[in-house]
Amino acid sequence: MERRGSSIFDLLSLLLVGLTGITLLCYLSVLINPYLFFNPFPPRQESAQISPTPTRTPALPPTYTPTFTPTITPTGSPTPTRTPTNTPTVTPTWPPTPTPTPRATRSPYPFTCEVEYRHPEYDHWSGVAGYIQDLDGNPLPGYHVRVECPSVGAFTHRAGDSERYNMMYGSEAAWEQACNPASYQAMEIRVQLYNDRPGADGNYRTVSDLLIVNLPGYASGSLGFIVCTLNWEDWR
């Protein structure tokens, strides 16, 4: 009887030791991870509440609506209608009158003189020659030609007075002046044309510019051939 009683106490002691161990294990597990086993008093979890950030709607500036001022286009006055005028009828005349051809003025003087260098028509000499004409090539005799030869002097010839010169140079208003009648010589000769009739004072007036003739001194250029042409008809 006593033996049996001690066995029961031994079992109870072992059970108590076992329960104590289990209790210690439960406490240990709760300390390690409170959520691993059923916990009637779980730790309070504070839920973080995030306040929503308010979204700002940008305020737009008021829209400016321009005010258009209407443009007023001025209305012009009506263009007056011209009254038609009668055009006179021109009766043609027969025979028709020829219209003169306009001619350009080549010089402020009535005549323009141009020089061409050539070989003399005869012998070996140095000098000048030429003739006077109108715009159509017709000879104009009677004009006076003044020639100044270096170291010799001045000479005046009336164009057309020599039949020999007229035949030689092919004009009824020809003239000639030798400044060195024996050889070819380089020289400067001055030539100017004068009127065919004297003025009220009895003097002849110049009707051309002063022409400078430079002879080179060799045969093919020892004659300065001068043609004086009338620039306009009614120059007097």
DRENKOL-622385 format. One record per residue (C-alpha): z, x, y; residue in one letter; residue number from 1. Coordinates in Angstrom, 1 decimal, padded with zeros to 4 digits, m for minus. Each point is the difference from the previous one (the first is absolute). Example, Ala and Ser with C-alpha at 12.3 -4.5 7.8 and 13.67 -1.06 7.14 Angstrom:
// residues 2
Z:007.8 | X:012.3 | Y:m004.5 | res:A | n:1 $
Z:m000.7 | X:001.4 | Y:003.4 | res:S | n:2 $
***
This chain:
// residues 236
Z:000.0 | X:000.0 | Y:000.0 | res:M | n:1 $
Z:000.8 | X:002.8 | Y:002.3 | res:E | n:2 $
Z:m003.2 | X:001.8 | Y:m001.0 | res:R | n:3 $
Z:m002.1 | X:m003.0 | Y:000.9 | res:R | n:4 $
Z:001.6 | X:m000.4 | Y:003.4 | res:G | n:5 $
Z:m000.8 | X:003.6 | Y:000.9 | res:S | n:6 $
Z:m003.6 | X:m000.4 | Y:m000.9 | res:S | n:7 $
Z:m000.4 | X:m003.0 | Y:002.3 | res:I | n:8 $
Z:001.5 | X:002.0 | Y:002.9 | res:F | n:9 $
Z:m002.3 | X:002.9 | Y:m000.8 | res:D | n:10 $
Z:m003.0 | X:m002.3 | Y:000.1 | res:L | n:11 $
Z:001.2 | X:m001.5 | Y:003.3 | res:L | n:12 $
Z:000.5 | X:003.5 | Y:001.4 | res:S | n:13 $
Z:m003.5 | X:001.0 | Y:m001.0 | res:L | n:14 $
Z:m001.4 | X:m003.2 | Y:001.5 | res:L | n:15 $
Z:001.8 | X:000.6 | Y:003.2 | res:L | n:16 $
Z:m001.2 | X:003.6 | Y:000.2 | res:V | n:17 $
Z:m003.5 | X:m001.2 | Y:m000.7 | res:G | n:18 $
Z:000.1 | X:m002.7 | Y:002.7 | res:L | n:19 $
Z:001.5 | X:002.5 | Y:002.4 | res:T | n:20 $
Z:m003.0 | X:002.3 | Y:m000.7 | res:G | n:21 $
Z:m002.4 | X:m002.8 | Y:000.5 | res:I | n:22 $
Z:001.6 | X:m001.0 | Y:003.3 | res:T | n:23 $
Z:m000.2 | X:003.5 | Y:001.2 | res:L | n:24 $
Z:m003.7 | X:000.2 | Y:m000.9 | res:L | n:25 $
Z:m000.6 | X:m003.3 | Y:001.9 | res:C | n:26 $
Z:001.7 | X:001.3 | Y:003.1 | res:Y | n:27 $
Z:m001.8 | X:003.3 | Y:m000.3 | res:L | n:28 $
Z:m003.4 | X:m001.8 | Y:m000.3 | res:S | n:29 $
Z:000.8 | X:m002.2 | Y:003.0 | res:V | n:30 $
Z:000.9 | X:003.0 | Y:002.0 | res:L | n:31 $
Z:m003.3 | X:001.7 | Y:m000.9 | res:I | n:32 $
Z:m002.3 | X:m003.0 | Y:000.4 | res:N | n:33 $
Z:001.6 | X:m003.3 | Y:001.1 | res:P | n:34 $
Z:m003.3 | X:m001.9 | Y:m000.9 | res:Y | n:35 $
Z:m000.4 | X:001.4 | Y:m003.5 | res:L | n:36 $
Z:002.3 | X:m002.6 | Y:m001.7 | res:F | n:37 $
Z:001.2 | X:m003.5 | Y:001.0 | res:F | n:38 $
Z:002.2 | X:000.4 | Y:003.0 | res:N | n:39 $
Z:001.8 | X:m003.1 | Y:001.3 | res:P | n:40 $
Z:000.6 | X:001.7 | Y:003.3 | res:F | n:41 $
Z:m003.1 | X:001.9 | Y:000.8 | res:P | n:42 $
Z:000.0 | X:002.0 | Y:003.3 | res:P | n:43 $
Z:m001.2 | X:m002.0 | Y:003.0 | res:R | n:44 $
Z:m003.5 | X:000.9 | Y:000.9 | res:Q | n:45 $
Z:m000.8 | X:m000.2 | Y:003.7 | res:E | n:46 $
Z:m003.6 | X:m001.1 | Y:000.4 | res:S | n:47 $
Z:m001.6 | X:001.7 | Y:002.9 | res:A | n:48 $
Z:m001.5 | X:m002.5 | Y:002.4 | res:Q | n:49 $
Z:m002.9 | X:001.4 | Y:001.9 | res:I | n:50 $
Z:m000.6 | X:m001.8 | Y:003.2 | res:S | n:51 $
Z:m003.7 | X:m000.6 | Y:000.4 | res:P | n:52 $
Z:m001.5 | X:001.9 | Y:002.9 | res:T | n:53 $
Z:m001.5 | X:m002.4 | Y:002.4 | res:P | n:54 $
Z:m003.7 | X:000.4 | Y:000.5 | res:T | n:55 $
Z:m001.0 | X:000.0 | Y:003.6 | res:R | n:56 $
Z:m003.1 | X:m001.7 | Y:001.0 | res:T | n:57 $
Z:m001.6 | X:002.0 | Y:002.9 | res:P | n:58 $
Z:m000.4 | X:m002.1 | Y:003.1 | res:A | n:59 $
Z:m003.6 | X:000.1 | Y:001.1 | res:L | n:60 $
Z:m000.7 | X:000.1 | Y:003.7 | res:P | n:61 $
Z:m001.6 | X:m003.1 | Y:001.4 | res:P | n:62 $
Z:m003.8 | X:000.0 | Y:m000.2 | res:T | n:63 $
Z:m001.7 | X:000.4 | Y:003.5 | res:Y | n:64 $
Z:m002.8 | X:m002.3 | Y:000.3 | res:T | n:65 $
Z:m002.2 | X:001.2 | Y:002.9 | res:P | n:66 $
Z:m001.3 | X:m002.6 | Y:002.4 | res:T | n:67 $
Z:m003.7 | X:000.3 | Y:000.6 | res:F | n:68 $
Z:m001.3 | X:m000.7 | Y:003.5 | res:T | n:69 $
Z:m003.4 | X:m001.5 | Y:m000.2 | res:P | n:70 $
Z:m002.7 | X:002.0 | Y:001.8 | res:T | n:71 $
Z:m002.1 | X:m001.9 | Y:002.5 | res:I | n:72 $
Z:m003.6 | X:001.1 | Y:000.1 | res:T | n:73 $
Z:m001.4 | X:m000.7 | Y:003.4 | res:P | n:74 $
Z:m003.1 | X:m002.1 | Y:m000.1 | res:T | n:75 $
Z:m002.7 | X:001.5 | Y:002.2 | res:G | n:76 $
Z:m002.0 | X:m002.0 | Y:002.4 | res:S | n:77 $
Z:m003.3 | X:m001.1 | Y:m001.3 | res:P | n:78 $
Z:m002.9 | X:002.2 | Y:000.8 | res:T | n:79 $
Z:m002.3 | X:m001.7 | Y:002.5 | res:P | n:80 $
Z:m003.5 | X:m000.6 | Y:m001.2 | res:T | n:81 $
Z:m002.6 | X:001.7 | Y:002.1 | res:R | n:82 $
Z:m002.8 | X:m002.1 | Y:001.4 | res:T | n:83 $
Z:m003.3 | X:001.4 | Y:m001.4 | res:P | n:84 $
Z:m002.3 | X:001.4 | Y:002.7 | res:T | n:85 $
Z:m003.7 | X:m000.2 | Y:000.0 | res:N | n:86 $
Z:m001.7 | X:003.3 | Y:m001.0 | res:T | n:87 $
Z:m003.0 | X:000.6 | Y:002.3 | res:P | n:88 $
Z:m003.3 | X:000.3 | Y:m001.8 | res:T | n:89 $
Z:m001.8 | X:003.3 | Y:000.7 | res:V | n:90 $
Z:m003.7 | X:m000.3 | Y:000.2 | res:T | n:91 $
Z:m001.6 | X:003.2 | Y:m001.3 | res:P | n:92 $
Z:m002.5 | X:001.7 | Y:002.2 | res:T | n:93 $
Z:m003.4 | X:001.3 | Y:m001.2 | res:W | n:94 $
Z:m000.7 | X:002.8 | Y:m000.4 | res:P | n:95 $
Z:003.6 | X:001.1 | Y:m000.6 | res:P | n:96 $
Z:001.5 | X:002.6 | Y:002.3 | res:T | n:97 $
Z:000.8 | X:003.2 | Y:m001.9 | res:P | n:98 $
Z:003.6 | X:001.0 | Y:000.0 | res:T | n:99 $
Z:000.5 | X:003.7 | Y:001.1 | res:P | n:100 $
Z:001.6 | X:002.2 | Y:m002.6 | res:T | n:101 $
Z:003.3 | X:001.4 | Y:001.3 | res:P | n:102 $
Z:000.1 | X:003.7 | Y:000.3 | res:R | n:103 $
Z:003.1 | X:002.2 | Y:m000.1 | res:A | n:104 $
Z:000.7 | X:002.1 | Y:003.1 | res:T | n:105 $
Z:000.0 | X:003.7 | Y:m001.1 | res:R | n:106 $
Z:001.1 | X:001.5 | Y:003.3 | res:S | n:107 $
Z:001.6 | X:m000.9 | Y:003.3 | res:P | n:108 $
Z:m003.3 | X:001.3 | Y:001.6 | res:Y | n:109 $
Z:m003.3 | X:m001.9 | Y:m000.2 | res:P | n:110 $
Z:m001.4 | X:002.8 | Y:m002.2 | res:F | n:111 $
Z:001.2 | X:001.8 | Y:m003.1 | res:T | n:112 $
Z:m001.5 | X:003.5 | Y:m000.6 | res:C | n:113 $
Z:000.1 | X:001.6 | Y:m003.5 | res:E | n:114 $
Z:m001.1 | X:003.5 | Y:m000.9 | res:V | n:115 $
Z:m001.7 | X:001.3 | Y:m003.2 | res:E | n:116 $
Z:m000.6 | X:003.7 | Y:m000.6 | res:Y | n:117 $
Z:m003.4 | X:001.1 | Y:m001.3 | res:R | n:118 $
Z:m002.7 | X:002.7 | Y:000.2 | res:H | n:119 $
Z:m002.1 | X:000.1 | Y:003.2 | res:P | n:120 $
Z:m003.5 | X:m001.6 | Y:m000.1 | res:E | n:121 $
Z:m001.6 | X:003.3 | Y:001.0 | res:Y | n:122 $
Z:000.7 | X:003.7 | Y:000.6 | res:D | n:123 $
Z:003.4 | X:001.6 | Y:m000.1 | res:H | n:124 $
Z:002.3 | X:m001.4 | Y:002.7 | res:W | n:125 $
Z:003.3 | X:m001.7 | Y:000.6 | res:S | n:126 $
Z:000.6 | X:m003.1 | Y:001.9 | res:G | n:127 $
Z:000.2 | X:m003.8 | Y:000.0 | res:V | n:128 $
Z:m002.5 | X:m002.9 | Y:000.0 | res:A | n:129 $
Z:m000.1 | X:m003.8 | Y:m000.8 | res:G | n:130 $
Z:m000.9 | X:m003.4 | Y:001.3 | res:Y | n:131 $
Z:001.4 | X:m003.3 | Y:001.4 | res:I | n:132 $
Z:m000.2 | X:m003.4 | Y:m001.8 | res:Q | n:133 $
Z:001.4 | X:m003.5 | Y:m000.1 | res:D | n:134 $
Z:001.8 | X:m001.6 | Y:m003.0 | res:L | n:135 $
Z:m003.3 | X:m001.0 | Y:m001.6 | res:D | n:136 $
Z:m001.5 | X:003.6 | Y:000.3 | res:G | n:137 $
Z:m002.2 | X:m000.7 | Y:003.0 | res:N | n:138 $
Z:m000.4 | X:002.9 | Y:002.4 | res:P | n:139 $
Z:001.7 | X:m000.1 | Y:003.4 | res:L | n:140 $
Z:m001.7 | X:002.4 | Y:002.3 | res:P | n:141 $
Z:001.2 | X:000.9 | Y:003.5 | res:G | n:142 $
Z:003.6 | X:001.0 | Y:m000.7 | res:Y | n:143 $
Z:001.1 | X:003.4 | Y:001.1 | res:H | n:144 $
Z:001.5 | X:002.6 | Y:m002.4 | res:V | n:145 $
Z:002.1 | X:002.8 | Y:001.4 | res:R | n:146 $
Z:000.3 | X:003.1 | Y:m002.1 | res:V | n:147 $
Z:002.4 | X:002.9 | Y:000.7 | res:E | n:148 $
Z:m001.0 | X:003.3 | Y:m001.8 | res:C | n:149 $
Z:002.5 | X:002.8 | Y:m000.1 | res:P | n:150 $
Z:m000.9 | X:003.0 | Y:002.2 | res:S | n:151 $
Z:m003.2 | X:m001.7 | Y:001.1 | res:V | n:152 $
Z:001.0 | X:m003.1 | Y:002.0 | res:G | n:153 $
Z:m000.5 | X:m003.8 | Y:000.2 | res:A | n:154 $
Z:m003.3 | X:m001.8 | Y:m000.4 | res:F | n:155 $
Z:m000.9 | X:m003.7 | Y:000.4 | res:T | n:156 $
Z:m002.9 | X:m001.7 | Y:m001.8 | res:H | n:157 $
Z:m001.4 | X:m003.5 | Y:000.4 | res:R | n:158 $
Z:m000.5 | X:m001.4 | Y:m003.5 | res:A | n:159 $
Z:m003.6 | X:m000.8 | Y:m000.8 | res:G | n:160 $
Z:m001.7 | X:002.1 | Y:002.7 | res:D | n:161 $
Z:m001.5 | X:002.5 | Y:m002.4 | res:S | n:162 $
Z:m002.8 | X:m001.3 | Y:m002.3 | res:E | n:163 $
Z:000.3 | X:003.1 | Y:m002.1 | res:R | n:164 $
Z:003.7 | X:m000.7 | Y:m000.7 | res:Y | n:165 $
Z:m000.8 | X:m003.7 | Y:m000.6 | res:N | n:166 $
Z:m002.6 | X:000.9 | Y:m002.6 | res:M | n:167 $
Z:002.2 | X:002.8 | Y:m001.6 | res:M | n:168 $
Z:003.1 | X:m002.1 | Y:m000.4 | res:Y | n:169 $
Z:m001.7 | X:m003.4 | Y:m000.6 | res:G | n:170 $
Z:001.4 | X:m002.0 | Y:003.0 | res:S | n:171 $
Z:m001.2 | X:m001.0 | Y:003.5 | res:E | n:172 $
Z:003.4 | X:001.0 | Y:001.4 | res:A | n:173 $
Z:000.3 | X:003.6 | Y:m001.4 | res:A | n:174 $
Z:001.2 | X:003.2 | Y:001.7 | res:W | n:175 $
Z:000.8 | X:003.6 | Y:m000.8 | res:E | n:176 $
Z:001.9 | X:003.0 | Y:001.4 | res:Q | n:177 $
Z:000.0 | X:003.6 | Y:m001.4 | res:A | n:178 $
Z:003.1 | X:002.0 | Y:000.9 | res:C | n:179 $
Z:m001.3 | X:003.2 | Y:m001.8 | res:N | n:180 $
Z:m003.7 | X:m000.3 | Y:m000.4 | res:P | n:181 $
Z:m000.4 | X:003.3 | Y:m001.9 | res:A | n:182 $
Z:002.6 | X:000.1 | Y:m002.8 | res:S | n:183 $
Z:002.6 | X:m001.9 | Y:m002.0 | res:Y | n:184 $
Z:003.4 | X:000.2 | Y:001.7 | res:Q | n:185 $
Z:003.4 | X:m001.5 | Y:m000.5 | res:A | n:186 $
Z:001.1 | X:m001.9 | Y:003.1 | res:M | n:187 $
Z:001.6 | X:m003.1 | Y:001.4 | res:E | n:188 $
Z:m002.3 | X:m002.4 | Y:002.0 | res:I | n:189 $
Z:001.2 | X:m003.0 | Y:002.0 | res:R | n:190 $
Z:m002.2 | X:m003.1 | Y:000.2 | res:V | n:191 $
Z:000.6 | X:m003.2 | Y:001.9 | res:Q | n:192 $
Z:m002.3 | X:m003.0 | Y:000.8 | res:L | n:193 $
Z:m000.4 | X:m001.5 | Y:003.5 | res:Y | n:194 $
Z:m001.4 | X:m003.2 | Y:001.3 | res:N | n:195 $
Z:m003.7 | X:m000.5 | Y:000.5 | res:D | n:196 $
Z:000.4 | X:m001.1 | Y:003.6 | res:R | n:197 $
Z:002.3 | X:001.1 | Y:002.8 | res:P | n:198 $
Z:002.8 | X:m002.3 | Y:001.3 | res:G | n:199 $
Z:000.6 | X:m001.3 | Y:003.5 | res:A | n:200 $
Z:001.3 | X:003.4 | Y:001.0 | res:D | n:201 $
Z:m003.1 | X:001.8 | Y:m001.3 | res:G | n:202 $
Z:001.8 | X:001.6 | Y:m002.9 | res:N | n:203 $
Z:m000.6 | X:m000.4 | Y:m003.8 | res:Y | n:204 $
Z:003.0 | X:m001.0 | Y:m002.0 | res:R | n:205 $
Z:000.8 | X:001.1 | Y:m003.5 | res:T | n:206 $
Z:m000.8 | X:m002.5 | Y:m002.8 | res:V | n:207 $
Z:001.2 | X:002.0 | Y:m003.0 | res:S | n:208 $
Z:003.0 | X:002.2 | Y:m001.0 | res:D | n:209 $
Z:m000.3 | X:003.7 | Y:000.3 | res:L | n:210 $
Z:m001.4 | X:001.4 | Y:m003.3 | res:L | n:211 $
Z:000.9 | X:003.6 | Y:m001.1 | res:I | n:212 $
Z:m002.7 | X:001.6 | Y:m002.2 | res:V | n:213 $
Z:001.1 | X:003.1 | Y:m001.9 | res:N | n:214 $
Z:m003.0 | X:002.0 | Y:m001.3 | res:L | n:215 $
Z:001.0 | X:002.2 | Y:m003.1 | res:P | n:216 $
Z:m002.6 | X:002.8 | Y:000.8 | res:G | n:217 $
Z:m002.3 | X:m000.3 | Y:m003.0 | res:Y | n:218 $
Z:m003.5 | X:m001.5 | Y:m000.4 | res:A | n:219 $
Z:000.9 | X:m003.3 | Y:m001.8 | res:S | n:220 $
Z:002.5 | X:m000.9 | Y:002.7 | res:G | n:221 $
Z:m001.4 | X:001.5 | Y:003.2 | res:S | n:222 $
Z:m001.2 | X:m003.4 | Y:001.3 | res:L | n:223 $
Z:002.5 | X:m002.7 | Y:001.0 | res:G | n:224 $
Z:m002.1 | X:m003.2 | Y:m000.3 | res:F | n:225 $
Z:001.7 | X:m002.8 | Y:002.0 | res:I | n:226 $
Z:m000.7 | X:m003.7 | Y:m000.2 | res:V | n:227 $
Z:001.5 | X:m002.2 | Y:002.7 | res:C | n:228 $
Z:000.1 | X:m003.8 | Y:m000.8 | res:T | n:229 $
Z:000.8 | X:m002.9 | Y:002.3 | res:L | n:230 $
Z:003.1 | X:m001.8 | Y:m001.1 | res:N | n:231 $
Z:m000.7 | X:m003.4 | Y:001.7 | res:W | n:232 $
Z:m003.0 | X:m001.5 | Y:001.8 | res:E | n:233 $
Z:001.4 | X:m001.5 | Y:003.2 | res:D | n:234 $
Z:002.1 | X:002.9 | Y:001.1 | res:W | n:235 $
Z:m001.2 | X:000.3 | Y:003.6 | res:R | n:236 $
***
